[in-house]
Amino acid sequence: MANIKRDPMVPELGFWERADVQLGKLNILANVLYAAITGVFRGKSSPKFYSAHLLATAIRTTVDRYSARQTQYMSPPTPETYKAVMKKRGGFVLAAVAPHFEFWLNVLKNLNKNGHDIAVFFPRYTQSPHATYPTQLRQAAGALQYILNETGRSPSNIVVGGDSAGGNLALALLLHLSHPHPEIDPISLSSPLAGVFGLAPWVNFSTDWPSFKENAYKDILTERVLNEWSGTYHGGKEHDAWSEPDRAPAEWWSDAKTERILLLAGSDELLLSPIESFAKKVKAVFPNTTYLVGVDEPHDMPFYGNPGPEGSYTGNELRQWIASRL
């Protein structure tokens, strides 16, 4: 019998873990049915729109119900998702989903159709718990160094960004450019980057923020799963400015090696308060910082919400900002 090469990012589950995956599906279905019935009488602590209420319940139950191992087992690795999307046309734990590639493919086509000449580079960092911090930052730095060395592109023609844990990583990389991580080789730039963005960036791992209570039943994430993912990412190491960009002193952002910074959040997400605090800190010392909030949007709306044919506010603002920078 031929050996089938298994992706190292996809864990091998035991019998009871696999059985629990099926039980989890029943749990998700039950919660959605309950939300469908009680959602008619929901108050202001729930999403404004009924469809958003059901979707948030489904995703929130899914991420909270399964372990990181089970989630990685059920989710195709990033390269497989990329292949599926191309054929069809984190938190440091999760692979990219199809809407990531579809969104950026759409951005790519529209910009290039209007006279731009851009490419989108997706680095595949090692997910936790297969590797812990600062491995992912080291890989992100290596990806930027590769683009600079192998493509010959000027930093002034490069935008670095990401969403959620990827937003954390993009901002950590920006910090590394001006204040190098002690365990990672520094990167020398001939000019500032064209821009750096964070869509719903996970800048602070503490859950002791007002939005964690205010948006507990509006968002797709839960406090429990964020605590699990951040612990898995750190692997027992000390928290610092590169693992949580909000921990960096304000003055560290004054000499950020980029022309502009864009920070985006949803009004219904758990991470709203820490993102707002971070945006205020950065903007005070780096004026070329833009902070925008999508009303009634949960975490990562362009990729995990239901933006519809017109797109989401944060997604559309990100598209326009990218176009203005390149």
N, C-alpha and C positions, 0 to 999 in steps of 0.2 A: 504494500500500500504506500502510495507516494506521500512524502511529508509535506504538509501545508505550512508555509511560513506564516507565523502569527505576528501581527504588529505588536511590538513591545509595549505600546501605549494602551493596548487592550488587555486587561487582566483576565486571568483564567479563574472563573468562579467555581466554588464548590457546589455540591448538590443543594444544600439549604439556601445558599445565596441565590442560586438560579430559581429555586422554588419561591423565594421571597419576592423576586422580580414579578412573578405572576400575581401573587397576593397584592403587591403594590398597585397593580393596574386596577384591581377591584376597589382598592382604597381610593384611588384617584377618581374612578367613575362615581363612587358613592358620594364623594365630596362635591363633585360637579353637579350631580343630581340635586343634592341638598342646596347648593348655591343657586341652582335654577329655580327652586321653589321659594326659598327664603329671600332671594335677590329682589323679588318684587317689592319687598318691604325694607330694603336696605337703607341705611342712613348715610350721613356725610362721611362716616369712617370707611366707606366702601367706594369703589370707583364710580364715577358719575354715570357712565354708560353701562347698560345691562350686558352687552356683549363683552365689554372690557372686564366686567365683574366675573363672568364665567371663564374667560381666558386667563385672567390673573389667578383665579382659584385653581385651574388645571395646572398651570406652570408652577405655582407656589407649592402645591401639594407634591408635584413630581420632584422638584429639587430638594424638598424637605424630607420626603419619604425615603429616598434611596441614598445609599452610601456613595462615596466618591468612586469606589471600585465598581459598583453596580451601574452607576451613571456612565462611566467610561466603557463598560462592557456593552451597554445598549446603544451608545453613540458611535457612529463611524468616525475614524480618525480624520483629521483635517485633510490629508491628501485624498482620501476616498471621497469626502464631500466635494472637494474641488473637481475631481473626475466626474462625479455624478452631475454637477451643475454644468460643466463644460459639455458633457455628453447630451444633456437635456437641452441645450441650445447649441472664564480661565476661568469661575475664579481661579485661574492657574490650574484648574482641574478639568474644565470642559474644553472640548475641541471646538473649532469654528463650525457654525451651522450653515446650511445652504443659503439662508438670507444674507449672510455676510458676503458671500461671493456674488450673489445676484445683485446686491446693492452696489458693490464696487465695479462690477462688470457694466452696470448701467451708467455709473459715473464716468467710467473710462470711455464708453462709446459716445456719450453726449459731449464730453470735453474734446475728444479727438475729432468728432464730427464738426466742431466749431473752431477748428484750427489749432488745437493744442496737440502736443505729442508727448503723451504721458504713459507710464506703465505703473502697475500696482504690484508691489512686492510683499508676499505673505511669508514671513518667517515662521517656521514651525518650532516653537520652543517646547522643551520637555515638560510634560505636565506633572504636577504633584500627584501622588507621593513618589513617582519614579525618580524625581530629582527635587531638591529643595533650594530655596534661596541661598546664594545669589546666582545659581546656575542660569536661570531664565534671563537675568539682566546681562550676564556674560554673553549669552547667545544673541540677545538683542544688539549688544554692542558689536558683536562679530558680524551680524547682518548688515548694520550700517557701514562698518568698515569694508565689507565686501562690495556694497554698492559704490562706495567712494573709489575703491581701488579697481574694480573690474569693469564698471560701466563708464567711468570717467566723468560722471555727472558732478556738477558743482554743488556744494551744499546749498547754495541759494536757489537751486532747482529741486530740492528734496523736501518733502513734507513727511514728518513722522507722526504717527498717531495710533490710537487704539480705543477700544471700548471696554468698560468694566475693568477686569484685571489687565487687559491690554492697554487701557488708558493709564493705569498705574505704571506699567512697564515703560510706556512712551515718556511719561513725565520723569520717571527714574532715570531713563537714558538721557534726557535733557539735563538733568541734574549732574549726571556723570560727566557730561562734556565740560562743565565748568568747575565741578568739584568731584574729581574721580573717586570711584569706590576703591578702597585700599587693596581689594583682592582682584581687581579687574584692570587690564591695561588701559591707559588713557587714550583718547582719540583727539588728534589735532585737526582742526578744521581751517580751511583757507578763508572761509567766510561763514556767517551765521546760516542756519537752516532757514528755508523759506517759511516754515511754520511748524508748530507742534500742536496737536489737538488731543483732547481727552473727552470722549463721549461717555457720560456716566462713570467717570474714573473712580476707582476704588482707592482713594488717597489716604484713608485712615481706617485702620482695622477695628477701632473701638466701636462698640454698639451703644455707647452711652450718649446718644444724641437725640434731640427732640423728634426728628423725623422717623426714628425707629418706632416710636409709639404712635405718632400721628398717622403714619402710612403702613402700619402693620398689616391691614387688610385691604390695602390698595395695590401694593407692589407684588411682583412675581417672586421676590426673594424673601427669606426669613432670617431672623437673627441667629437661629440655631445653625443653619447651614453656612452662614458667613463666618461664624466662629469656628466651625469645623474646617472650612476651606483655608482660612488664614492660619490656623494651627498647622495644617498639613503643609502649607507653603513654607512657613518658617522652619518647620522641623526642629523646634526647640532652640533655634538661634535667637539672639537678641534682636529686637525690633530697632530699626534705625531709619535715617532719612531716605535711604535708597529703597528700602522695602515698603515704606509708607511715606511718600513725598510730603505729606502734610506735617511730618515731624521735622523737616528741614527748617532752619531759622529763616526768617523772611529775607534777610540780606543775601542769602544764597541764591535767590531768584533774580536779584538785581542785575546780574551779569549773565543771564541765560543766553545761550548761544543759538538764538533764533530771532527772526524778525518779528514774529507774532505768535501769540498763544490763544487758542480757543478752548473754552471749557463749556460743556453742555450737560444739562441735567433735566430730569423730569420732575414735575411738582408732586407726583405720587410715589416717588421712590424712597426707599429706606436711606439711601446714601445722600439725599438732598442736603441735609444740614452740614455734614463734613465737606461736601463739595462747595457749598456756599462759603464756608469759613475759609477754605483753601483759596478760592477765587479772590476773596477780599484781601487775603494776605499777599498773594502774588501781584494783584493789580496795584497794590499800594507801592510796590517797588519796581514793577515792570508794567508801565502804563499801556503798552501795546497788548493788553490782555482783554479778551472779550468773553463775557459770561452770559449765557442765555439759558432760560428755563422753558421747557415745553409744558404748557398747562394741561392738566389731566393725563399726563404721560407717565407710565411706570418706568422702571429701569430698562435701559437699552431698547427703547420703543421701536427704532427702525428695524431691529433684528428679531425681537421677541414679542412685540406687540402686534397690533393689526392696523397698520397705518392707512390701508385702503389705497385706491388708485392715485389719490392726490399726494400721498406720502405724509409723513409726520413732520411736525414743526422742526424738531431737532435734526431729523434727517435732511430736510430741505435746506436748513441753515448751514449744515455741514457741507452739502454739495456746493452751495454758493460760495462759501468761504474757501473751499479747495480751489474752485475756479478762479477766485480772485488772487490766489497765492501763486498759481503756476501759469 
